Amino acid sequence: MSSKEFFDRVARDWDEMREGYYSDDVRVSALAAAAVEAGKVAADIGAGTGFITQGLIEEGLQVIAVDQSEVILDEMKTKFARHPAIDYRVGHAQDIPIPGDTVDYAFANMCLHHVESPPDAIREMARILKPGGTLVITDADEHEFEFLREEHHDRWLGFKRSDIGTWFEAAGLQDVRVDDAGTCCEVQSFCCEDFARIGIFLATGQKPAA
Ligand SMILES: C[S@@+](CC[C@H](N)C(=O)[O-])C[C@H]1O[C@@H](n2cnc3c(N)ncnc32)[C@H](O)[C@@H]1O
């Protein structure tokens, strides 16, 4: 099963599953790191059912929500049916369906460990930022819980923070920081007693002003 098939299948249950894996603290930290401002435009890459988007619209931003899974975006559309400030686009993190220099912020929470090439996805997220825009990625620290490949179709077992910093800089971002998000991700195996407790990093960088 591919990651897309997995998220198609769990789309209806994702909110409940996600609540068991990580808390709203991730979103609070991500939005605070970007110091988001009302009226600006943000992209939520690998948006799922809109965990990050929810915080952004509550802060008065417009959101372009991108996900590989049309099924999970349909769930999100139902959930946010009364919010006109969201534009939904099916697409891939390595080929984001947004023109360059378009958004003030790009966020990706727990998407990077699913993509084929994390450095290419980071370069794409940097591409869509306006000059002076901010990229915020929250994802898993490097870990050894192999069952997540099998059960959640994770492609990468988290990341070294030093690699994330290197990829941000290679994408042309400046003022790069990779810190602890201050919270963890916890996953109980579906089928055995394996239990993963994994740190979450919060990476930020700015596209140079024109
Ligand atoms: C772990 S979920 C996180 C969803 C949401 N950001 C959240 O925090 O609840 C990962 C999401 O990334 C999407 N995804 C995985 N690989 C992707 C890719 N290459 N391009 C776009 N979306 C992708 C999945 O379909 C899924 O919705």
The ligand as a Tripos MOL2 file, in Angstrom:
@<TRIPOS>MOLECULE
LIG
   27    29     1     0     0
SMALL
NO_CHARGES

@<TRIPOS>ATOM
      1 C1          0.7060   12.4210    8.9110 C.3       1 LIG1
      2 S1         -0.4500   13.2070    7.8540 S.3       1 LIG1
      3 C2         -0.4310   14.8630    8.4990 C.3       1 LIG1
      4 C3         -1.6250   15.6410    8.0690 C.3       1 LIG1
      5 C4         -1.7270   17.0470    8.7040 C.3       1 LIG1
      6 N1         -0.6220   17.8980    8.2980 N.3       1 LIG1
      7 C5         -1.8010   16.9230   10.2050 C.2       1 LIG1
      8 O1         -0.8860   17.3510   10.9020 O.co2     1 LIG1
      9 O2         -2.7980   16.3630   10.6900 O.co2     1 LIG1
     10 C6          0.4970   13.3820    6.3640 C.3       1 LIG1
     11 C7         -0.2830   14.0060    5.2200 C.3       1 LIG1
     12 O3          0.6450   14.2950    4.1640 O.3       1 LIG1
     13 C8          0.0780   13.8600    2.9380 C.3       1 LIG1
     14 N2          1.2080   13.5440    2.0540 N.ar      1 LIG1
     15 C9          2.0710   12.5230    2.1760 C.ar      1 LIG1
     16 N3          2.9790   12.5680    1.1790 N.ar      1 LIG1
     17 C10         2.6690   13.6410    0.4210 C.ar      1 LIG1
     18 C11         3.2290   14.2210   -0.7390 C.ar      1 LIG1
     19 N4          4.3250   13.7030   -1.3250 N.pl3     1 LIG1
     20 N5          2.6530   15.3210   -1.2520 N.ar      1 LIG1
     21 C12         1.5460   15.8640   -0.6780 C.ar      1 LIG1
     22 N6          0.9570   15.3550    0.4250 N.ar      1 LIG1
     23 C13         1.5250   14.2650    0.9750 C.ar      1 LIG1
     24 C14        -0.7710   12.6680    3.2820 C.3       1 LIG1
     25 O4         -1.7500   12.4040    2.2940 O.3       1 LIG1
     26 C15        -1.3570   13.0960    4.6320 C.3       1 LIG1
     27 O5         -2.5420   13.8030    4.4780 O.3       1 LIG1
@<TRIPOS>BOND
     1     1     2 1
     2     2     3 1
     3     2    10 1
     4     3     4 1
     5     4     5 1
     6     5     6 1
     7     5     7 1
     8     7     8 2
     9     7     9 1
    10    10    11 1
    11    11    12 1
    12    11    26 1
    13    12    13 1
    14    13    14 1
    15    13    24 1
    16    14    15 ar
    17    14    23 ar
    18    15    16 ar
    19    16    17 ar
    20    17    18 ar
    21    17    23 ar
    22    18    19 1
    23    18    20 ar
    24    20    21 ar
    25    21    22 ar
    26    22    23 ar
    27    24    25 1
    28    24    26 1
    29    26    27 1
@<TRIPOS>SUBSTRUCTURE
     1 LIG1         1 GROUP 0 **** ****
